[in-house]
Amino acid sequence: PVTNGFLAGISTAFDTGATHALERGAVSQEETALHVVLSHSLGPSVSTQIATLRRLLYDSTSGLWVRVQTGEIPLVVDVDNADIMTTLLKLKANYESWSGNSLRLTFTGAAEAHLLADEISDAGVSVVITSPRPYPGAWENQRILPGPPLSRDSTLTALLAKNVNVAIGIRDEFDAHNARFNLAWVALESNGTISRAKALQIATTHLDHALGLERSRDIVAYRGGTLFDFESRVAGVISTQRGIVEIF
């Protein structure tokens, strides 16, 4: 969800090939995750934002927050700063100790997540990197790991090395068609640590797990190359969800 405030809303999984929402299989999941934003750029202070999140997590009786509290759906937090992530990891540990429930937590953005790779791994938190080739354009993401040739590792490879469930996402909708090329760059810059099969996992099953999505069983066929080639084009899609085969 796109927002300029603290509470971003609820994400929904839908088929981009459907002509409308009432078509068979158009909406596969109406509620996949609850999204919030924690940032210095918002009006209230970060401490106020954390306090609000803590109160909602501990005290809210809203149906959606109850599903987050019981671990039924993930809480997805858009956050770049490592200090805020540290506070969230402490909040997760305290809440789980208090409630006895397992909190499914995912960081999106996560420009400085490499600084907490061990702690994120130990906490079982997923990460969705929305800028795989980052630029320190704001104070909150000044401590980026730029990747080759400026550094041996990137944020993604640093997290993978610690067995974090890490995926690649997008910051803006217009960039969705470039996601497969960003994935190819990540694989090429990994010094051989990311195979093609692993790259596909990063964009599919890892992302599904991070965002609470049921696994898609659609099959996409390409002509003129593979998923990672500039020259390739989609030739057809077999959609089990919608029960159709599309040829292009």
ABEGO torsion letter per residue (X at the ends): XBBABABAEBBBBBBAABABAABBGABABABABBBBBBBAABABBAAAAAAAAAAAAAABABAAAAAAAAGABBBBBBBABAAAAAAAAAAAAAAAAAAGBBBBBBBBGGAAAAAAAAAAAAAGBBBBBABABBBBABAAAABBBAEOAABABBAAAAAAAAGBBBBBBBABAAAAAAAAAAAAAAAAAAGGABBAAAAAAAABAAAAAAAGBBBBABBBBBBGEBAABAABBBABBBBAAAGBBBBX
